[in-house]
Amino acid sequence: MASSSSSLQQNQQFDAFSGKRRMVCESARLFDVFINHRGPDVKQTLALQLYNSLHQLGIRAFLDSQEKQLGDSFPSTIQTAISSASVHVAIFSKRYAESPWCLAELVLMLQSQAKIIPVFYGVKPSDLRHIETGAYAEAFTKYREKGRYLEKLNEWKKALQSLSLIAGEEFNSNLHCQNIVAAVQKEVQRKTRLHVAQYPVGLNNLVKDFEKRCLHDLVQDFENQCGLKKRVDKANKIVGIFGMGGSGKTTLVKELFNQKRSNYSRASFLFDVRETFERRELPSLQIKLLKDLFHRHDLSFTNTEEGVSYLKDSLQRSPAHLNFLIVVDDIDHVEQLNALLVMDIFNRLGNSLVIVTTRDVGVLISAGITNGYRLKGIDRKYGSELFCWHAFDQPNPCSGYEELVNSFVDVCGGLPLSLQVLGRHVHGRSEDYWRSELIQVRKALPRDIKQRVRISFDALNAEEKQIFMDISCFFGGREQSIAEEAWEASGWNCQHALKSLRDKCLVEERDISSHLRIHDHLRDLGREMALDLSPPHRLWRPQDLKSLESMGLKNILTKTNVRCFHSFFDKSLNLQVTFLLGQSNICGETSASLLWLQLMDTFIAEPLKSIPSWIPHQSLQYLKIIHGPFETLWENQIQVPTELKSLDITYCKQLKSVSGISNIAKLVELNINQCPDLEELTLGYLSCLKKVTIHNCNNLKGVSGISNLTKLVKLEIFCCWKLKFECFCLGGMKCLESITFDESVYVKYFVLYGCKMLQTIKFGCVDLVELSIRGCPELNEIPDFRASCVERIIIDGCGKHEYHHCIVVQI
């Protein structure tokens, strides 16, 4: 554990022994502590005890008898030890002043300006203060009588008197030795603090929040964030910190390491694990860990497995009183943790603390680390202050720059890395320069920021990259459900990809409004990646979209090699058109297929009788019509989109027929709402249909084919006052989970049987005569008809608790 002096190169030092100046090379042996003492008095007692105790803590102390080596110039060695030490211990014994070496060392210690801890061993501070009458009076008298060191006596006297004014330890027991060791350890660690940040704005509050959530109350909602069901174990001392690149993870753990290392016997900080792993140099980190924790200075190996073996052996042999603080910074694979932390053994070290940082929370979960802390950046107040420190060397904006500062802070979005980089970028520049750079930054990321966030992008698989670019170009700020429909139309596993993107902090957690959120810098990176593709598949820039609008919808849909999600008003149709064009595969290639289409008419001039036939339908998978002017959806059966998975028709007041639905064999979801002129609905044999929702269709008289929907999961019918079922009968519906009818639906006989997954029936029918439900073992909610006009209720083999027997009620 070298002191901060080790960073010096060559420097001049004054030789207190010869009175000459000499050069000290950086290759000289360096120490943390110098023990100043008179050998015959304390070398074999207090000095040696202190030396051994410090050595066990990994603190490099200089004790002359222990540090002599063949060929050393001993005065030179002492000089180097004193100059390199971050703390000195001066043991004042009764005959201390009889040694000119001790006094010369004391002067040099004072000149180094490092902290000195005085230990009074059989003497008192007053003996140092009053040289003429105290315990050292005789030694100084002899120097004068013999005419020795006369030119130095005054200097030595002043040195002793200055030490008498420093609070020290009056030694008389082993307990006091422990106090000295503790004081030395604290000072050494303070002097060797890791550099955290030039301007640690808001860092103390962040540390407090981390301690509250992770070290006291643990992380609230961490299980929810990560999809965990297991409760966090409060005895677990392995904590993860995760967040996107540049969010301040390393800064936080450096400060935590500095503040907490004095609470632990041994400490080790392993930097840049991911990069070290990529260079295949992981054994070097294993060696560092062994040196820091177990003082194994004799190891040299290049095999990771050998390092794991050494770590296991050292941990199992470590004394019970030792506890460790370990930081493993920037991992991206469980293999790295397995090589550096023997998890099953560390989990048993209850007094130790391990902190792991990563961009990907999935790595923490895979490693069994269930205690974590997410970094999302800093709030606006601290963000403005941090930016101003770097831009103006002060916490507040210069006069006239307030609006510009706010604009830059908005662009950075709370990301500390961005705030620092952009603040330094405009430091000392003119207002005009600020304005021009703000325009450029909004277009593209500075290189320093880009390199950091690009790491997370490169770690994605091919499909995740496609979805990330889609969010960046099209879906940032949109409802997630819309994006999911578009991705499913492209054949992508969007749920898995979104979880991975959130785990890697590339997409923010889902908010209350269920909109997709992405940091501006990451959005710009995704757009840059999309532009780098050849040919450029995604169109989102205003200049691209403007040219598309001028072409009109018909020409747009014939364009090839394009992936475009866009919305504009088409004058030829008098419709607001939102569409997704192009189906990208994992290699980035696209076809000219129309996948997702929404038509919305709020500016009707002359109503269209149907969807125009020239709109491509061969690949269409999601179709939404809102306020559509159509009387029927398709002019003829050839136009029916047979690949359609979801059909949503809302507020189509002129719609009279949806014939052709029975031909859409792949339809999964059907939603019909507010279509007052619709009279009949024929579903046919739609073996993929899972959800049917019909609301507010006041003229709907019949729905046929429900019993043929073998995959139906959910059925809802509301506010359809003319809809009548003389007998509503469903049998053997193995996937059906819920049925909801309100009081508007007329049902005389309601019969269900063999619906193994049915859980809920919500029924408001007032004209019901007979209810018969048999063989529905999962049913746990059923309406109470006892006060109604129902004449007969038969419930047999239904429910887990309430309905175990056949109940026949005759009213």
C-alpha positions, 0 to 999 in steps of 0.5 A: 500500500504505497503512499501518494508520494510514490507518484513523484518522479525525481525530487531533491531532498535535504540530508539531515545527516550530511547537510547536503542536498541529494536526488531521490529516484522514484525506484527507491523503496517506499513506505507508508509509515516511519517509526522514529525511536531509540533502539535500545529503549523500545526496539524489541518491545513497543517498536517491534510490536507496532511494526508487526501489527501494521504489517499484518494490516498490509501497511508498510512500516519502516523499522531499521533493523527489519529493513536493512539490506546488503548494499544499502546506504543506510542514511539514504535508506532512512531518508527515502523512508521518511520522505515516502511515508504518509505518516510518522510515529515518534516514540519518545523514551527517557533516553531518546534525546541521547541519539542524534540520529533520532533527533535528525530524523525528527527534523526531517519528519517535520520538513516532510510535512507528513502527519506525526503521531507522538508516543510518550513512553515513560516521558510527558509532553512537558519534558519535550517542552522544557528542555532545560529542566525536563527529562532531556536536559542532561542529554543536551547538556552533554552535547554542549559540554562536548562541543558536538552538534552545536549548530543543530542543538537549537533546531533539535530543541525547536523540533521537540518543543513543536512535537510537545504541542501535538496530541499524542499517546501516553503509552503504558499498555497493549491497549494503547498500542492498538490505539496507535495502530488504529490512528496510523491505519486511518491516516494512511488510508486517508492519505492514499484515498482514491481520486474520486472527482474534481467536483464531487457535486451531490456525491455525499447525498448519493452515498447516504441514499446508497447506505440507506437502501443497500446497507440498512434497509436494502434496495426497495423495489429491487425485486420488482425491477429485476423480476425477482420473487426471492426476498433480499437476505439482510445478511447478504454483504454483496451489493450491486450498483448498476446503471448506463455508462457514464452514470457515475457508478465508478465515482460512487464506489470510489467514494464509498471505498474511501469512506469505508475502508478504515472499517475493514481489516483489508481492502481491495479495489479492482478497476476496469474488470471488463477491459482486463477480461477482454485483454485476457489479463484477469490473472493480474487482478487475481494477483492484486486481490491476493496481495491486497487481502492476504499479502501474497507478494510472491505470486505469479501466474497466468492461468485464471483457474490457478488464481481461483485455487489460490483465492479459495485456499486463502479465504478458507485459511483466513483468520476469523477476525479478518474482514474485507472490503472489495470493489469489483468495478465494471463487469459484464459477465458472470465468468468475471465474478466467478474468477474474482469472488468465490461466492459461496465462501464470501457469502459466509463472511458476514462482516465483509462487504463486496460492491460490484458495478455493472451496466447489466443488472442481468449479470448480478441476477445470474450471479445470485446478487439480489441486493442492488442499487440503480444509478439513473443520474443526478437531479437538475439542481446538482446537474446544473452545478456540476456543469457550471463547475466545469464550464465556469469554475464556479457553481453558478452560471455567469451572467447572461448564460443562464438559459444556455446552461439550462439547455445544456443540462437538458441535453445531458439528461442528468448523466454526469459524464455528459455534464463534465464533458460538455462543460469542459468543452465550452469552458472559456468560450464565447456565447456564440460558440456555446450556441453553435455547439448546442446545435451540434450536440443536439445533432450528435454526441461528442466522441468521449461520451459516445465511446462510453455508451457505445460499449453497452450497444456493442454488448447487445445481440442482433435482435436487441440492436434492431429493437434499440435502433427502433426505439431510438428512431421511432418509439422513444416517448410512444406507448410501449404497446404500439411498439410491441405490436410493431416488433411482433409484426417484425417477428421479434421477441420484444419482451425478452429484448426489452428486459435485456435493454432495461437490464443494461440500462439502455432503456429506462424502466417502464413508467406509469404511463407505459411509455418507452423512455430513453436517455437523449445520448443513447437515442442519438447513439441508436440513430447514428447506428441506424445511419451507419447501416448500408443502405440506411434502413430507418427513416426518421429525420425531418428531411427524410419524412418530408420527402416521403410526405410529398410522395404520398402514401401510395408511393411510400408503400412501394419504396424498398429497403426502408424501415419507417414508422411514420404518421402524417395526414394524407390529402388523397385519403383525408386520413391521418395515416400511421404506418410501419414499413419494412421488416428488418431481419437480424442481418439488417436487411429489409423487405418492402412490406407494410406491417402495421397500419393505423388509419384515423379520420377526423377531417372527413370530406367525402367518406370512403366506402372501404380501405383503398385496394392499393394499400398492401395487405399481403404482410399486414399484421396489425390494423387499427382504424379510429374514426374510420369513414368506411362502410365496409373494411374491404372491397372484396375477399382478395383484399383481406389481410390473411397475415393479420394478428390484431384488428382494432376498430374504434369509433367507426360510425358508418361501418355496417359489415366486417365480412371476411374476418372469418378468413383471417386464420392468424388473427389473435386479438379482435377489438370492436368499439363504438360501431353503432351501425354494425349488425352482424359479426361472424367469427368462423373457425379462427383457431388462433383468436385469443381475445375478443372485445365488443363494446358499445355496438348498439345495433349488433344483433348477433355474434356467431362462431364463438364456440369454434374459437378453440384458443379463446382466453378472454371474452368481453361484451359490453353495451350491446343492447340488441345482442341476444343469445337464446342459449349461450353454450361453450364446451371444452374451451381449454384456454378460456380464462374469463367471460364478462357480459354486462346487463345489456346482453340478453341470455336465456340459457347460459351453459359452460362445461369442461373449461379447465382454465376458467377462473372468472365469470362476470355476468349482468344478464337480467333475463337469465333463466338457467345457469349451468356450469360444470367441470371448471375446477379453476373457477374462483369467482361467480356472480350471485344469482340468488336474489335474481329471477334465475330459476335454476342454478347448477354448479358442479366440479367448480372452484377450489374452495366454495363449490365442491358438490352439485348445488341445485337451487329451485326458485 
